[in-house]
Amino acid sequence: MPSFIEEVVMNIKSLGLPLAVATFLALAGCSTPTVVTLQNGTQYLTEDMPDTDTADGFYEFEDISGTKVRVRADEVATVRKED
Protein backbone atom coordinates (compact mmCIF):
# COMPACT_ATOMS: atom_id res chain seq x y z
CA MET A 1 0.00 0.00 0.00
CA PRO A 2 1.53 3.38 -1.03
CA SER A 3 2.29 5.93 1.63
CA PHE A 4 0.60 9.33 1.80
CA ILE A 5 3.61 11.06 0.21
CA GLU A 6 3.74 8.55 -2.64
CA GLU A 7 0.03 9.15 -3.30
CA VAL A 8 0.57 12.92 -3.40
CA VAL A 9 3.50 12.55 -5.81
CA MET A 10 1.45 10.25 -8.06
CA ASN A 11 -1.45 12.74 -8.07
CA ILE A 12 0.89 15.59 -9.01
CA LYS A 13 2.40 13.54 -11.82
CA SER A 14 -1.02 12.58 -13.17
CA LEU A 15 -2.12 16.25 -13.16
CA GLY A 16 1.06 17.51 -14.83
CA LEU A 17 0.19 16.79 -18.46
CA PRO A 18 -3.42 18.01 -18.36
CA LEU A 19 -2.31 21.14 -16.52
CA ALA A 20 0.42 21.80 -19.10
CA VAL A 21 -2.06 21.35 -21.97
CA ALA A 22 -4.60 23.67 -20.33
CA THR A 23 -1.91 26.32 -19.78
CA PHE A 24 -0.77 26.08 -23.41
CA LEU A 25 -4.32 26.44 -24.71
CA ALA A 26 -5.01 29.40 -22.45
CA LEU A 27 -1.86 31.18 -23.60
CA ALA A 28 -2.52 30.40 -27.25
CA GLY A 29 -5.85 32.19 -26.98
CA CYS A 30 -4.18 35.34 -25.67
CA SER A 31 -2.39 36.31 -28.87
CA THR A 32 -3.58 39.33 -30.86
CA PRO A 33 -2.77 38.94 -34.58
CA THR A 34 -1.51 42.31 -35.78
CA VAL A 35 -0.65 43.85 -39.16
CA VAL A 36 2.31 46.23 -39.19
CA THR A 37 2.38 48.35 -42.36
CA LEU A 38 5.50 50.32 -43.26
CA GLN A 39 5.62 53.63 -45.13
CA ASN A 40 6.81 51.79 -48.27
CA GLY A 41 3.73 49.51 -48.22
CA THR A 42 5.44 46.42 -46.82
CA GLN A 43 3.15 44.53 -44.44
CA TYR A 44 4.09 42.14 -41.68
CA LEU A 45 1.62 39.83 -39.95
CA THR A 46 2.55 39.17 -36.33
CA GLU A 47 1.07 36.92 -33.66
CA ASP A 48 1.10 39.69 -31.04
CA MET A 49 1.29 43.46 -30.80
CA PRO A 50 4.86 44.62 -31.50
CA ASP A 51 7.10 45.88 -28.71
CA THR A 52 7.35 49.66 -29.05
CA ASP A 53 9.00 50.41 -25.72
CA THR A 54 12.55 50.29 -27.00
CA ALA A 55 14.77 53.14 -25.84
CA ASP A 56 16.18 53.70 -29.33
CA GLY A 57 12.80 54.22 -31.05
CA PHE A 58 12.45 50.91 -32.91
CA TYR A 59 9.53 48.52 -33.27
CA GLU A 60 10.53 44.93 -32.54
CA PHE A 61 8.38 41.92 -33.35
CA GLU A 62 8.40 38.42 -34.76
CA ASP A 63 6.41 37.79 -37.92
CA ILE A 64 4.30 34.66 -38.36
CA SER A 65 7.17 32.80 -40.04
CA GLY A 66 9.29 33.32 -36.91
CA THR A 67 11.60 35.98 -38.37
CA LYS A 68 12.59 38.69 -35.91
CA VAL A 69 11.94 42.13 -37.39
CA ARG A 70 13.24 45.47 -36.13
CA VAL A 71 12.25 48.71 -37.89
CA ARG A 72 12.58 52.39 -37.01
CA ALA A 73 9.39 53.89 -35.62
CA ASP A 74 9.32 56.58 -38.34
CA GLU A 75 9.17 53.83 -41.00
CA VAL A 76 5.92 52.43 -39.54
CA ALA A 77 2.71 53.76 -41.09
CA THR A 78 0.12 51.75 -39.13
CA VAL A 79 -0.19 49.03 -36.52
CA ARG A 80 -3.63 47.45 -36.34
CA LYS A 81 -5.31 44.29 -35.17
CA GLU A 82 -5.96 41.85 -37.98
CA ASP A 83 -9.62 41.69 -39.01
Backbone bond lengths (Angstrom), bond angles and torsions (degrees), N, CA, C in turn:
res aa  C-N    CA-C-N  psi(-1)  N-CA   C-N-CA  omega(-1)  CA-C   N-CA-C  phi
1 M - - - 1.450 - - 1.530 108.64 -
2 P 1.362 117.85 127.70 1.474 120.13 -177.69 1.528 111.26 -69.76
3 S 1.319 113.66 148.48 1.459 119.64 178.48 1.532 109.75 -75.87
4 F 1.326 115.35 169.85 1.459 120.81 -179.96 1.524 111.08 -58.41
5 I 1.318 117.71 -43.92 1.469 121.78 -178.94 1.523 110.80 -64.64
6 E 1.312 117.02 -40.95 1.470 120.00 178.29 1.524 110.81 -63.01
7 E 1.351 116.77 -38.89 1.458 120.32 178.04 1.532 111.15 -64.30
8 V 1.334 116.63 -41.36 1.459 120.57 179.19 1.523 110.12 -63.53
9 V 1.323 117.58 -44.79 1.465 121.99 179.51 1.526 110.05 -61.97
10 M 1.327 117.74 -42.42 1.464 120.67 179.11 1.526 110.75 -64.52
11 N 1.330 117.84 -39.27 1.464 120.94 178.60 1.519 110.84 -65.21
12 I 1.324 117.36 -40.92 1.465 120.70 178.67 1.517 110.40 -63.93
13 K 1.334 116.60 -43.47 1.465 120.44 179.24 1.525 111.00 -62.81
14 S 1.330 117.39 -40.51 1.463 119.76 -177.76 1.529 111.41 -72.06
15 L 1.327 118.60 -23.24 1.457 121.73 177.34 1.520 112.65 -87.61
16 G 1.315 118.12 -15.08 1.460 122.21 -174.69 1.518 113.98 -58.50
17 L 1.313 117.72 -52.16 1.463 120.98 -177.29 1.530 111.98 -66.28
18 P 1.330 119.31 -49.57 1.468 117.49 178.16 1.530 112.68 -60.62
19 L 1.309 116.90 -36.51 1.462 120.23 178.57 1.532 110.55 -66.08
20 A 1.322 117.32 -41.47 1.459 121.14 178.70 1.540 110.78 -63.93
21 V 1.317 116.99 -42.04 1.465 121.14 179.04 1.529 110.51 -64.57
22 A 1.322 117.01 -43.79 1.469 120.67 179.50 1.523 110.85 -62.92
23 T 1.329 117.21 -40.44 1.463 121.27 178.48 1.521 110.31 -63.76
24 F 1.324 116.99 -45.18 1.466 121.14 179.24 1.530 111.11 -59.89
25 L 1.314 116.75 -45.24 1.459 120.02 -179.12 1.522 111.49 -66.14
26 A 1.310 116.99 -37.35 1.465 120.01 178.50 1.522 110.78 -65.72
27 L 1.326 116.92 -42.15 1.456 120.37 179.77 1.523 111.75 -70.48
28 A 1.301 117.39 -34.51 1.466 120.71 179.57 1.521 110.62 -64.54
29 G 1.307 117.68 -31.32 1.451 121.36 179.35 1.514 113.36 -77.53
30 C 1.325 117.96 -7.49 1.459 121.32 -175.68 1.525 113.03 -91.15
31 S 1.313 118.21 -5.53 1.456 118.73 -177.64 1.531 110.55 -75.21
32 T 1.322 115.19 151.25 1.461 122.47 179.45 1.524 108.21 -122.71
33 P 1.341 118.30 94.37 1.463 119.52 179.09 1.523 110.57 -54.89
34 T 1.326 115.89 132.00 1.456 121.88 -172.93 1.519 109.96 -133.29
35 V 1.324 116.56 144.20 1.466 122.28 174.65 1.524 107.62 -108.44
36 V 1.336 115.43 122.72 1.463 121.90 175.83 1.525 106.43 -105.75
37 T 1.329 116.77 118.92 1.459 121.67 -179.63 1.525 108.75 -110.67
38 L 1.334 115.06 128.04 1.463 120.33 179.42 1.524 110.50 -88.75
39 Q 1.314 116.43 166.59 1.467 122.20 179.45 1.527 111.77 -58.67
40 N 1.340 117.25 -31.58 1.463 120.67 -178.28 1.534 112.80 -84.49
41 G 1.347 117.08 3.45 1.458 120.60 177.41 1.523 114.50 96.70
42 T 1.314 118.27 -11.73 1.452 121.37 178.50 1.527 109.40 -63.55
43 Q 1.346 115.84 134.73 1.455 120.32 178.69 1.511 110.37 -119.30
44 Y 1.321 115.18 139.83 1.452 122.46 175.58 1.514 107.95 -120.51
45 L 1.326 116.90 134.19 1.456 122.29 173.81 1.522 107.20 -101.16
46 T 1.329 116.10 124.83 1.455 121.14 -178.81 1.520 109.44 -117.49
47 E 1.327 116.39 161.34 1.460 120.59 177.06 1.516 111.45 -80.96
48 D 1.327 117.91 -27.22 1.458 122.72 -178.18 1.520 110.21 -136.38
49 M 1.325 115.50 168.48 1.462 120.32 175.27 1.531 108.77 -61.31
50 P 1.331 118.08 139.05 1.464 119.86 -179.88 1.527 111.81 -69.61
51 D 1.323 114.85 155.16 1.463 121.67 177.31 1.522 107.85 -81.19
52 T 1.320 116.21 118.60 1.469 120.24 -178.94 1.518 111.64 -114.22
53 D 1.314 117.41 10.73 1.457 121.13 -176.64 1.522 112.84 -94.00
54 T 1.306 117.73 24.33 1.457 119.09 -179.94 1.520 109.67 -76.48
55 A 1.303 116.01 142.82 1.471 121.65 -176.86 1.524 112.08 -67.64
56 D 1.323 117.11 -25.14 1.463 119.70 -176.35 1.528 113.63 -95.63
57 G 1.349 118.23 9.34 1.455 121.13 173.40 1.518 115.24 79.76
58 F 1.308 118.16 30.33 1.462 121.97 178.87 1.521 110.55 -111.09
59 Y 1.329 116.33 150.84 1.452 122.52 168.32 1.527 106.18 -91.32
60 E 1.320 116.26 135.37 1.463 120.80 177.06 1.520 108.39 -127.60
61 F 1.332 115.96 130.81 1.457 120.47 179.01 1.511 109.19 -159.51
62 E 1.324 114.64 170.44 1.457 121.89 176.67 1.520 106.55 -117.01
63 D 1.344 116.31 126.16 1.461 118.09 179.55 1.526 109.60 -77.27
64 I 1.336 116.94 176.02 1.464 119.44 -173.04 1.528 113.53 -68.21
65 S 1.323 117.47 -15.33 1.471 119.46 176.44 1.524 111.35 -86.67
66 G 1.353 116.78 -4.65 1.460 120.67 178.61 1.515 114.38 96.27
67 T 1.335 117.10 1.94 1.460 121.19 179.79 1.525 109.91 -79.06
68 K 1.324 115.97 129.77 1.462 120.09 176.93 1.521 108.95 -79.37
69 V 1.333 115.82 129.55 1.461 122.27 -176.55 1.527 108.29 -120.98
70 R 1.315 115.17 139.67 1.466 121.76 178.34 1.523 106.98 -139.19
71 V 1.334 116.86 117.00 1.459 121.18 -178.93 1.527 109.58 -131.37
72 R 1.327 115.70 150.25 1.466 120.34 177.44 1.523 109.69 -64.88
73 A 1.302 116.55 144.10 1.467 121.12 -177.93 1.519 111.82 -59.96
74 D 1.340 118.37 -33.76 1.472 119.57 -178.57 1.533 112.46 -74.30
75 E 1.336 118.09 -9.05 1.461 121.57 175.63 1.530 111.91 -88.19
76 V 1.338 117.26 -11.94 1.461 121.54 -176.88 1.523 109.76 -88.97
77 A 1.340 115.48 124.64 1.470 120.17 177.71 1.525 110.63 -87.38
78 T 1.332 117.43 -50.27 1.467 121.04 -178.94 1.518 111.22 -144.30
79 V 1.310 114.92 153.33 1.468 123.01 170.67 1.516 105.00 -133.73
80 R 1.340 115.57 116.69 1.472 119.05 -177.39 1.520 110.34 -141.01
81 K 1.328 114.46 154.18 1.460 119.77 174.63 1.508 108.74 -66.83
82 E 1.330 115.98 142.44 1.459 119.82 178.18 1.524 109.51 -70.41
83 D 1.313 116.02 140.06 1.478 120.76 -179.62 1.498 112.05 -72.79
